[in-house]
Amino acid sequence: METLAKKSLIAILGVLVSLITYYFMYGWYDIFPWAIVALIIGYTSKNRRSSIVNGAIFGYFLFLVYIFAGYKGKTDAGNMIKFILFDMLFSLVGAVASSIGSFIANWLKGKCV
């Protein structure tokens, strides 16, 4: 089992990648660095299970911060609560997508090595 420190670093990596791509790229092509990092996470994971978990952590924090950074709506409490709930639920899509990419990279590592 991988350490909590590694999982925390992966979460921080998700935050950093989302902020960098939001402020310096911001477009549909953001998906390329996201996919590359997810593949690297999967390739460096010890086994399939850890690649899925690590990819999900990365993708969740990636989407969470990216969507939150782009929020330009109203700042009253009701709208913020709705937005935060939406953001937390939609970030699950990022977790699924990134865990699939991470799993594929880990699977390919087993096939190529």
BELGIGI-V663248 format. One line per field, one symbol per residue. ss: DSSP state (2 for helix, 1 for strand, 0 for the rest). psi: psi as a letter, one per 30 degrees, with the letter a starting at -180 (. if undefined). Layout:
ss = ???
psi = ???
This chain:
ss = 00022222222222222222222200000222222222222222000222222222222222222222200000002222222222222222222222222222222222220
psi = klleeeeeeeeeeeeeeeeeeeffdiafgffeeeeeeeeeeeefleaeeeeeeeeeeeeeeeeeeeeeegkgalgleeeeeeeeeeeeeffeeeeeeeeeeeeeeeeeeeef.
